[in-house]
Amino acid sequence: MKTDLLAASGPGTATHRIRPAQPADAAGISALLHGMGWFAAYEGRSAAQNVEAVQALLQAQAQTDRSLLLVAEDEQQQIHGYCAVHWLPAAIIRGWEAYLSELFVADTARGLGLGSRLLDTAVQAARQQGCARIWLVNNRQRSSYERGFYAKLGWSEQVQMARFVLPLTAP
């Protein structure tokens, strides 16, 4: 990844930077996701177990060029935002598309522009990868959907689509 892709700009710039996630970020990412209180995978497990699971994912991701995981960190290297984007072949568009699977900002860092900066960085990376489009799924009960976060940034909702999920492992 080119360093110019991660150049700081916008609100929160003075105190936060966007950069690729590293295995050493596992504790910060795990704490961010656990602190949101939305994910059953983080409940009933120790902090150490959650960190170990996230670290394994970060180590595996470092071995591929099919995805990019980003963090927003402050001057003390505390993680306040996390984003994951993946490159996928799509025969129906005769090219590549990007899927933004995760974008989370800590409640304490909302309103600083970190979500927009993480999203902008993911979009720029998708363009650099030659992707024709980028898509995501947003829960309609999340505040980001209710306040029109993505729509305000030019994203279009595909109301004619349905998302289907088949769990492959037990919860």
C-alpha angles and dihedrals in degrees: 000000000000116000092226088066089068098047111142120245139144133033116347091024095126093057106026137050132192116226141152113282118250130200088255087065092066095102093049094047092045092050091048094051094042091048091057089066093212103106124081090197089071097049121090092018129099122252088247091055091050092048091049091052093049092045091053089052092049091049091049092047091052088064095060137062093206097090145029126212116197135191133196109217134180128227091277090054092251111151115234100164140030134190135179125196127177135196116228133181111240116191092187090067094032092236147045131311133188125230118204100208100173137021118164134163124188115252089240091058099045115125095031094100095250094129091051092047093049089048093047091050091050091049091049091050090050090053090050089052090055095248116165094209144358127218140181142180119238123190109237090221093058119100090236089063095041093053093043096243096162096036090054088055093053101266117140123220115229100214092175091066128088125200117223123192129193112189111223096188134040115264 
